[in-house]
Amino acid sequence: MSTLIRLVPGWAWAALLATALAAGGWLYLQGVQASRDAAIAQRDAARAALEKSQGEVAALTSALEWRRENARRLLAALEQREQALAAARDRINEHRAALDRLEDTDAEVREWADRPVPDAVADWLRALPDADGAGAGDANRSAEPDQPPAGASRARGDESRAAGPAG
């Protein structure tokens, strides 16, 4: 083998070595450039994913803000409804108290209130739907927590008076 090395001139060996080094360097540069291109592609993909995520976050933030505003509006409407219901309960209680006072002080009204209510009228009043859809004569619940059930008597135990006028 040493004779083979001696047969080839030195400049040929130098040219071969230079060609090999150039080819190796070129392959190395191609690998570095491919790595750089892959890194750039990953960076671009990450930027695209970030922009997409930022768009989704903006959309979700907008939807959340809309829901919050809607909840505020609903709470305000619910508060107004509660105030209206409280005012209506107060008026009903005032009318009931006025009726009770009238029954206690006026003999003619007391006599009229002691008369039995016709069955058809009592059934019709019991069948009237409340706000929750139950009939007004549902004996298992009352209109107010501190009020007797609709079928119970207010003062004298007379079941026929339950459907009487409330003022």
C-alpha contacts under 8 A as a table, 3 or more apart, distances in Angstrom:
res1	aa1	res2	aa2	distance
1	M	4	L	5.11
1	M	5	I	6.50
2	S	5	I	5.02
2	S	6	R	6.27
3	T	6	R	5.01
3	T	7	L	6.22
4	L	7	L	5.15
4	L	8	V	6.76
5	I	8	V	5.66
6	R	9	P	6.98
8	V	12	A	6.64
8	V	13	W	7.19
9	P	12	A	5.51
9	P	13	W	6.73
10	G	13	W	5.02
10	G	14	A	6.17
11	W	14	A	4.96
11	W	15	A	6.07
12	A	15	A	4.98
12	A	16	L	6.02
13	W	16	L	5.00
13	W	17	L	6.04
14	A	17	L	5.02
14	A	18	A	6.00
15	A	18	A	4.99
15	A	19	T	6.00
16	L	19	T	5.04
16	L	20	A	6.08
17	L	20	A	5.06
17	L	21	L	6.05
18	A	21	L	5.07
18	A	22	A	5.95
19	T	22	A	5.01
19	T	23	A	6.05
20	A	23	A	5.09
20	A	24	G	6.03
21	L	24	G	5.01
21	L	25	G	5.91
22	A	25	G	5.03
22	A	26	W	5.96
23	A	26	W	4.99
23	A	27	L	6.14
24	G	27	L	5.12
24	G	28	Y	6.06
25	G	28	Y	4.97
25	G	29	L	6.08
26	W	29	L	5.09
26	W	30	Q	6.15
27	L	30	Q	4.97
27	L	31	G	6.23
28	Y	31	G	5.09
28	Y	32	V	6.20
29	L	32	V	4.98
29	L	33	Q	5.95
30	Q	33	Q	5.05
30	Q	34	A	5.99
31	G	34	A	5.00
31	G	35	S	6.09
32	V	35	S	5.04
32	V	36	R	6.06
33	Q	36	R	4.88
33	Q	37	D	5.98
34	A	37	D	4.97
34	A	38	A	6.06
35	S	38	A	5.01
35	S	39	A	6.07
36	R	39	A	4.99
36	R	40	I	6.07
37	D	40	I	4.99
37	D	41	A	6.07
38	A	41	A	4.98
38	A	42	Q	6.12
39	A	42	Q	5.02
39	A	43	R	6.07
40	I	43	R	4.96
40	I	44	D	6.08
41	A	44	D	5.05
41	A	45	A	6.06
42	Q	45	A	4.99
42	Q	46	A	5.99
43	R	46	A	5.01
43	R	47	R	6.10
44	D	47	R	5.02
44	D	48	A	6.11
45	A	48	A	5.03
45	A	49	A	6.10
46	A	49	A	5.02
46	A	50	L	6.01
47	R	50	L	4.93
47	R	51	E	6.09
48	A	51	E	5.11
48	A	52	K	6.11
49	A	52	K	5.02
49	A	53	S	6.00
50	L	53	S	5.00
50	L	54	Q	6.00
51	E	54	Q	5.00
51	E	55	G	6.15
52	K	55	G	5.06
52	K	56	E	6.24
53	S	56	E	4.97
53	S	57	V	6.03
54	Q	57	V	4.96
54	Q	58	A	6.08
55	G	58	A	5.06
55	G	59	A	6.20
56	E	59	A	5.03
56	E	60	L	6.04
57	V	60	L	5.06
57	V	61	T	5.89
58	A	61	T	5.05
58	A	62	S	6.09
59	A	62	S	5.08
59	A	63	A	6.17
60	L	63	A	4.98
60	L	64	L	5.98
61	T	64	L	5.01
61	T	65	E	6.08
62	S	65	E	5.12
62	S	66	W	6.19
63	A	66	W	5.03
63	A	67	R	6.18
64	L	67	R	5.01
64	L	68	R	6.13
65	E	68	R	5.01
65	E	69	E	6.17
66	W	69	E	5.14
66	W	70	N	6.06
67	R	70	N	4.94
67	R	71	A	6.01
68	R	71	A	5.00
68	R	72	R	6.20
69	E	72	R	5.00
69	E	73	R	6.25
70	N	73	R	5.06
70	N	74	L	6.12
71	A	74	L	5.00
71	A	75	L	6.01
72	R	75	L	5.10
72	R	76	A	6.17
73	R	76	A	5.11
73	R	77	A	6.19
74	L	77	A	5.02
74	L	78	L	5.98
75	L	78	L	4.94
75	L	79	E	6.02
76	A	79	E	5.05
76	A	80	Q	6.25
77	A	80	Q	5.08
77	A	81	R	6.14
78	L	81	R	4.95
78	L	82	E	6.06
79	E	82	E	5.03
79	E	83	Q	6.17
80	Q	83	Q	5.06
80	Q	84	A	6.16
81	R	84	A	4.99
81	R	85	L	6.06
82	E	85	L	5.01
82	E	86	A	6.03
83	Q	86	A	5.06
83	Q	87	A	6.13
84	A	87	A	5.06
84	A	88	A	6.09
85	L	88	A	4.94
85	L	89	R	6.05
86	A	89	R	5.03
86	A	90	D	6.14
87	A	90	D	5.04
87	A	91	R	6.22
88	A	91	R	5.06
88	A	92	I	6.11
89	R	92	I	5.07
89	R	93	N	6.08
90	D	93	N	5.12
90	D	94	E	6.10
91	R	94	E	4.98
91	R	95	H	6.14
92	I	95	H	5.07
92	I	96	R	6.11
93	N	96	R	4.98
93	N	97	A	6.05
94	E	97	A	5.07
94	E	98	A	6.05
95	H	98	A	4.96
95	H	99	L	6.04
95	H	166	A	6.62
95	H	167	G	5.55
96	R	99	L	5.02
96	R	100	D	6.09
96	R	166	A	6.05
96	R	167	G	6.93
97	A	100	D	5.02
97	A	101	R	6.10
98	A	101	R	5.04
98	A	102	L	6.00
98	A	167	G	7.70
99	L	102	L	4.92
99	L	103	E	6.01
99	L	166	A	6.75
99	L	167	G	6.18
100	D	103	E	5.07
100	D	104	D	6.16
101	R	104	D	5.05
101	R	105	T	6.09
102	L	105	T	5.20
102	L	106	D	5.55
102	L	109	V	6.89
102	L	110	R	7.70
103	E	106	D	5.64
103	E	107	A	7.11
103	E	109	V	5.61
103	E	110	R	4.60
103	E	113	A	7.40
104	D	107	A	7.58
104	D	110	R	6.86
106	D	109	V	5.46
106	D	110	R	6.17
107	A	110	R	4.95
107	A	111	E	6.09
108	E	111	E	5.16
108	E	112	W	6.22
109	V	112	W	4.96
109	V	113	A	5.97
110	R	113	A	5.10
110	R	114	D	6.14
111	E	114	D	5.20
111	E	115	R	6.70
112	W	115	R	5.49
113	A	116	P	7.84
113	A	161	R	6.78
113	A	164	G	7.01
114	D	158	D	7.88
114	D	161	R	6.87
115	R	160	S	7.80
115	R	161	R	7.63
116	P	160	S	4.95
116	P	161	R	6.42
117	V	121	V	6.75
117	V	122	A	6.34
117	V	160	S	5.44
117	V	161	R	6.56
117	V	163	A	6.95
117	V	164	G	6.75
118	P	121	V	5.42
118	P	122	A	6.31
119	D	122	A	5.04
119	D	123	D	5.98
120	A	123	D	5.15
120	A	124	W	6.06
121	V	124	W	5.01
121	V	125	L	6.14
121	V	163	A	7.81
122	A	125	L	5.16
122	A	126	R	6.17
122	A	160	S	7.76
122	A	163	A	5.49
123	D	126	R	5.09
123	D	127	A	6.12
124	W	127	A	5.09
124	W	128	L	6.48
125	L	128	L	5.35
125	L	136	A	6.61
125	L	137	G	7.10
125	L	163	A	6.50
126	R	135	G	5.64
126	R	136	A	4.64
126	R	137	G	3.82
126	R	138	D	7.17
126	R	163	A	7.72
127	A	135	G	4.86
127	A	136	A	6.12
127	A	137	G	6.62
128	L	135	G	5.33
128	L	136	A	5.54
128	L	137	G	7.97
129	P	132	D	7.58
129	P	133	G	5.11
129	P	134	A	5.41
129	P	135	G	4.53
129	P	136	A	5.94
130	D	133	G	5.12
130	D	134	A	5.50
130	D	135	G	5.95
130	D	136	A	5.88
131	A	134	A	7.58
134	A	138	D	6.87
135	G	138	D	5.60
136	A	150	A	6.77
137	G	150	A	5.26
137	G	151	G	6.10
138	D	141	R	6.20
138	D	142	S	7.70
138	D	149	P	7.55
138	D	150	A	6.59
138	D	151	G	7.46
139	A	142	S	7.27
139	A	149	P	5.53
139	A	150	A	5.93
139	A	151	G	5.53
139	A	152	A	7.82
140	N	149	P	6.85
141	R	149	P	5.56
141	R	150	A	7.66
142	S	145	P	6.34
142	S	147	Q	6.22
142	S	148	P	5.85
142	S	149	P	4.06
142	S	150	A	5.99
143	A	147	Q	6.72
143	A	148	P	7.97
143	A	149	P	7.00
143	A	150	A	7.32
144	E	147	Q	5.00
144	E	148	P	7.73
145	P	148	P	7.87
148	P	152	A	5.98
148	P	153	S	7.50
148	P	154	R	6.96
149	P	152	A	5.42
150	A	162	A	6.25
150	A	163	A	7.82
151	G	159	E	6.43
151	G	162	A	5.69
151	G	163	A	7.96
152	A	157	G	7.06
152	A	158	D	7.81
152	A	159	E	6.04
152	A	162	A	6.27
153	S	156	R	6.26
153	S	157	G	4.53
153	S	158	D	5.30
153	S	159	E	5.43
153	S	160	S	7.98
153	S	161	R	6.52
153	S	162	A	5.67
154	R	157	G	6.81
154	R	162	A	7.27
155	A	158	D	7.89
158	D	161	R	5.66
158	D	162	A	7.50
159	E	162	A	5.64
160	S	163	A	6.70
160	S	164	G	7.62
161	R	164	G	5.00
